[in-house]
Amino acid sequence: MELVLRIIVSLFAISVLIYLTYFVLKIFSKKTLFKKGEFIRIVDILPLSSDSMLILIKVGQKYILLGKTQRSITFLKEFEKSEFPEAEEVSEEASFKKIFNSKFESSFGLKDKVLSLYNVIKDKDDEDKR
C-alpha cells in the first residue's frame, strides 16, 4: 500500500512540475523584444497558379514584391510608399466588417497593379536576356 501511495504522490509532483514549467515558459515567451508582425505586414497575395503566387509585403515605409513557389521565394522588386497612395492603414479600433470590406474592395485594384508590375518586370527580364 505504501508503494502505491508513493507512486501516486510522485505522479502528482511530476504533473505539478510539468504544469509550472509550461506557465513559466509561456510567461517568458511573451516577453520577447519584438512582437510578431510589428514591422512586417502582408499587404496582398495574388495566386498565379496552384503552386505559385505574388506576395506584396510592407516593411517599414517600403513595399516588397515577392514571388513564391513550392520550392522558393524570390525577391522581385522594391517600391516606395509613395507608389501606393491608395494603400490605407487600418486602425486597430476598426471592426471586422470594416476591415473585411476595405480589404475586399481595395484588393482588386491592388491585384491588377501587382499583376501589371509583374508583367513589366517579366518583360524587362526577357529583354535583358536577349
PEPE-V803140 format. One record per pair of residues at least 24 apart in sequence whose ideal C-beta (glycine too) atoms are under 8 Angstrom apart, sorted by the first residue. I is the first residue (numbers start at 1). J is the second residue. If there is no record, write none. Layout:
BEGIN
i = [I	I]
j = [J	J]
END
This chain:
BEGIN
i = [43	43	44	44	44	44	46	46	46	54	54	54	56	56	58	63	65	65	65	65	67	76	76	77	77	84	86]
j = [87	110	107	110	111	114	111	114	115	114	115	118	110	114	87	87	114	117	118	121	118	118	121	117	121	110	110]
END
